[in-house]
């Protein structure tokens, strides 16, 4: 790996780690509804997309990496849902053992389906379906899944305990590692693996674990639905830059497209999801 490529990996990883630290504290401060939606605005995907674009050998490789992101977000929605399903199935062991068991089971299932998704994506593209078509269809499925996860009202309490600096650093390092690996894989010419790694649930995992430890089970449970729904903005961002990055021919253009895609994704999905869930909660709260 040459110096420029290595610098791209390190810079992308650093920005992703910083974003993870700054964004994920929203759940503790503003509760599952506001914080859950805010914490899922496109963050780590932004440096990942830029890094993969710079590292990818061809436009096709970059678009394949971005096209599989919406599939990865469906996996992440399923990963979050497992934090509703798995805990009741785990015996009332000691807190640390039980939490570790839940984490291992959830990540193992995510890894299994990530591998199956890559194989399925390859089969579909081999059959002649365009990667971006698969991505847009996956975004629609992801929105349906997110909507379904928020139909039933669940309390979304705020955290009452402070989160340690060490916990925040662990979140940042986990996100940085996953994005760094994603950009590195792109440089090796493995777009599918880099696309999946760019949305590895590092933040979701560390957030769920940290919230359980610091706040108990109620806070992360309340954030799961809004996070599943709001995280689909990451898919939209990936698809928008997959189309627009190849049209740019300068650094300024790359920055402008990134900002435009971010704003568009946040307004169309995060803001819409937040307004929908807030209105729904307000109606329930009103006697």
N, C-alpha and C positions, 0 to 999 in steps of 0.2 A: 504494500500500500504506500503510495507516494505521500509527500507532505501535505499537498492540497487536499487529498482525499481524507487523510487522517484529521486534518484541521476541521473539515466538514463534519466528520463523525463527532469530534469532541465538542464543537460549537453547538451542533444540533442536540447533543445529549445534555449539555449544560443548560441551554434554554428550556428544554423539556423538563428538566429537573426543577428549575426555578418556577416554571409555570405550575407544576404539580404542587409545590409548596404553597404558592400564593392562592391558587384556586380552591384547593380541596378544604381549606379551613372554613369555607363558606357553609358547609353542612353543620359544623359545630355552632357557628355564630348565628345563622339565620334559619336553621331547621331544615327538615327534609324537603318541604315544598320549594321554598325560595332557594335554599342552599343546594338542594339536589339538582335543580334545573341550572342554576348558575355554575355549579361545579362541572357541568357537562358541556359548556361552550367549547368550541374547538380550541384546544390548547396544545397538547403535545403533538397532535397531528400536523400543526403548522410547521415547526422546525423539521419534523419527519418528512413532510412533503417536499420542502425545499431541499433538504439533504438528499432525499432519494432522487429528486429531479437532477441535482448536480452530479450524483454518483451513477445514475442509470446510463447504460450504454446507448439506448435508443428511446425514441418517443414511445414506441410500442411497449417497451419494458416498463416505463414509468406509468403508462395508462393501465397496464395489467396490475401493477402494484396498487394503484389507487382504486381500481375497479373491485378488488377483493376486499377493500376496507368495509363497505356496507355489509358484506357477509360476516366479517369479523365483528361488526357492531351488533349484529343479531346474536352472535355467539356471546358477546359481552352482556347483552340483555338477558340471555339465558343464564349466564354466570351470576348476574345479580339476582335473578329469580331463584336460583339455587339457595341463596341466603335466606329465602323464605321457606323453601321446601326441606332443605337438609337439616337445619337445627332441630326441628321436632323429631327427626328420625335418630338423632344421636342421643345416647343415654345421658343421664345427668351425672357425668363424670366430673372430675375436678375442672375448674374453669379453664385452665391452660390447656389441658388435654382435650377437652371438648372443642375449644376454639381452634386448636391445631387440626383436629380431625375434620372439622367443617371446612377449613381452608384447603386441606389436602384433597378432600373429596371433590370440592368445587373446582379446583384447578385441574385435577386429573380429568374430570369430565370435559372441561373446556379444552384441554390439550387433545383429547380423543376426537372431539368434534372439529377442532381446528385442522387436524390431519385429514379427516374425512372431507372437510370443506375444500381443501386444496385439491384433493383428488376429484371431487365433484366439479370444481371450477375447470380443471383440465379437461374433463370429459365433455363439458358443455362447449368450451372453446374449440375442442377438436371436432365437435359436431357442427361447427360453423357459426355458433352464436357469438356475437361481438362482446368482448369483455365489458365495455361500458354499458351495454344493454343489460347484462347480468347485474351490474352494479346498480343501475336504476331500479330494476325489479326488486333487488334486495332491499333498497331503501324503502320502497313501498311496503314490503313485508315487515321491515323493522318498525315503521310507523304504526302499522296495524298491531304489532306485538306490544309496542309501547302504549298505545291507546287501551288495549285490553288489560294491561297491567295496572291502569289507573282508574278503571271503571268503578271498582269497589273502593269506597272511601276508607282511608287508613289515617290514623293520627300521625302528624309530622312534627314532633316536638323538637325544640332546640336542645343542644347540649348544655349541660350545667357545669361541667368540669373543664378545666383548662387542659389543653393537649401539650405534652412536653416538646421541647425543641428537638430532642432525639427522634421522636415520632415523626415530626415534620421532615427532618433530614432523611429518615428512612424512606418516606414517601418520595422525596425528590430523587434519591439515589436509585430507587426501583424504576421510576419513570425514565430517568436518564439512561439507565442500563438498557431498557427495552428499546428506546429510540436509537441509541448508539448502535445496537446490534442490527436494527432495521436498516439504518443507513449503510452499515458495513456490508450487509447481505446484498443490498442494491448494487454496491460496487462490485460484488462478485458475480453479478448477472443472475440473481435469483429473485425476480420481482415478486412472485407469489409469497415466498417466505418473508421478504422484507415488508410486504403489505400487511401480512398477518401480524408480524412482530410490531409494526407501527401502532397497532391498537391492542397489544397484549395488555390484559387487565391489571397492569401494575398498580395504577392509581386506585382502581376499584378494590383490589385486594387489600392494599395497605389502608385504604379508607375504611373498609368494612372491619378489618382487624382492629385498627386504632380506635374506631368509634365504639366497638364492643368493649374494648379495654377501658377507655376513658369515660364513656357515657352509658354503657349498658346496652341491652338489646333493642330497646324501643327506638332510639334515634336512628340507627342504620336501617331498621325495618321500615320506618316511615320514609326514608329517602330512596328506597329501592325503585318504586314505581316512577316517581319523577325523573330519576336518573336514567331508567330504561327508555323513557319517552324522549327526554331532552337530549340524550346522547346521539340521537339520529342526526343532529346537526353536524356531527363529525363526518358522517357518511356524505351529507350534502356538500360539505366543504371539499372532501376528497374528490368527488365527482366534478365539481366546478373547476378545480385547479387542473384536473386531468384533461379537461377540454381547453382551458385557457392558457396554461403554462406554455404549451407548444406554440402559441400565437405570439409569445413575447420574445424579444431579442435583446433585452438589456436588463441590468440589475434593477433599474428603476421600474421597469415594466413588471418584473417578477414581484417586487414589493407591492406595487399597486394592485396587481391581480390578487395577491395574498390577502391584502386588506379588504378588497371588494368581496372576495369569496367569504371571508370571515364575517363581515358585516351582514351580507346576504343570508348566510346560514343562521346566524344568531337571530336576525329579525324574523325569518320565515319559520324557524322551528323553535328555538329556545324561548323567544318572546311570546310566540303563539301558544306554546305548551304552558308557559307560566301563566298567561292570562286565562287560559282554559281551566287549569287546575285551581287557580285562585278564585275564579268565579264560581266554580263548583263547590269549593270549600266554604265560600261566603254564603251560598244558598243553604248549605247544610247547617252552618252555624246560626243562620237566621231562623228564629222560631216561627 
